[in-house]
Amino acid sequence: YNSHEDCGVFGNILFGTHNHIKEMSDFCFELAQRFAAEMSDIELQRAKQKLYCDLLNPQSTQDIMELIAEQMFYWGEYVPRIKIATAISKITKEQLLKTCHNWLIKSKPFVIVSSSIKPTKLNDCYGKYA
């Protein structure tokens, strides 16, 4: 099991053979339910600290310019780091749990299978989540 940022929000990559597709899909769904059900204060603080570190990570002029360009592209304005840090500090456990519930439980899962198996075999285990 590996969790990767490039999978999208709350994305996971599982490695296994076609014999274990059902177990892997069950594991992903169970993991999603756990994330959406509970969160400790320590987990919340660690998440905030990770965001603060990511916020302070850009050091070179090029890094900072890329950050500003990204903000201009997405939000149409430059948002100073202090404003982002203030928003991070206001995130509550309830907000994160609601987001997790909306993204992990209410939404349909997105599955990519890299294998030589036929899609009909995957439908047997995916059907209960659709």
N, C-alpha and C positions, 0 to 999 in steps of 0.2 A: 504494500500500500504506500502510495506517495501522494502528497497534497501539493499542487502546483498553482502558482498565481496565474499562469497562462491558460488555465482551464476555465477562467471566468470566475465570477463570484461564487464562493463556496464550492469550487470545482475539485474533483478528485480523480486520480488515475489509479486503476487497479490492474495488476498484471496477473494473468493466469491462463489456463488452458480452457478450451471450449467445454470441458467436462465440469467446470466450476462457475459457469455463467450465472446460474440461479443463486448460488451462494454469494457471489460478488454483488449481484443486484440487491439481494436482501441486506447485505452488509451496508451498502451505500444508503439504502432507505432507512435502516436502523440508525446509522450515523447521523443522517439528516434529522431524524426525530430527536435524537439526543441533543444536537446543537440547538434545536428550536425549543427545547423543553426547559432547560436550566442553564444557568451561568452563575458562577461565583463572583464575588467582588474581586478576588485575585485575578480571575480571567479578564474581567473588565479592565482592571488596572494594567495588566500586561498588554492588552490590545491597545490601550491608549498610549502606553510607552512605546510600542512598536510604531504607531502613527507619528509620535513626536520624533523618534529617531529617523524615520523616513523623511519627515519634514525638514530636519536639520542636515540630512545627508548631502544634498547638493553643495559642493564646495567651490568648484571652479566656475569661472565666468560662463563657460559654455553650459555647464549643468544648470546654472541659474537661468540663463537665457532660454534653455529648453523648457524649464518649468514655467516660465512666464509665457512662452509661446503656446504651451499646452493649455494654460489657463485662458488665454485670449481665444483660443480655438473653441474650447468647451463653454466658457462662461461669458465671453465677450469683454472681459475686463481682467486686470491684474488684481489678485487678491493677496495682500501682504501676509507673510508667514504668521504674524501675531494674530491676525484675524482667524486664520485657519486653526491655530493652536487654541484660541479661545473657544471655537466651535467644538473642537475635540474634547476640551475639558467639560463641556456641557452635555456630552453624550451620556445617556443613562442606560442602565441595564434593561429597563423596560423597552426602550427604543430598539436596542439591539435584538432582544428576544422577539419583538414584533417583526422586525426586518427578517430575522431568521425564519420565523414562521411563514411569512409571506413568500420568501424565496425558496424555502426547502420543503414546506408541507403543502401550501396552496398551489404552487406552480407545478407544471408537468416536468418530469426530469428530462434532461437532454443526454442522450446516450450515443457515444461513438464507439463502434466496435471495429477493431482492426484484426481481422481474422479471415480464415478461409471457410468458416461455417456458413450455412445458409441462414438468411434472415428469419425464416419460419421458426427455427429453434430458439432464437432470441425472443420472439413474440410470446412464447410460453411463459417466460419469467417477467417480461416487461408488462404484460397485459394488466396485472393487478395494480400497477402504478399509474396507468394512463387514465 
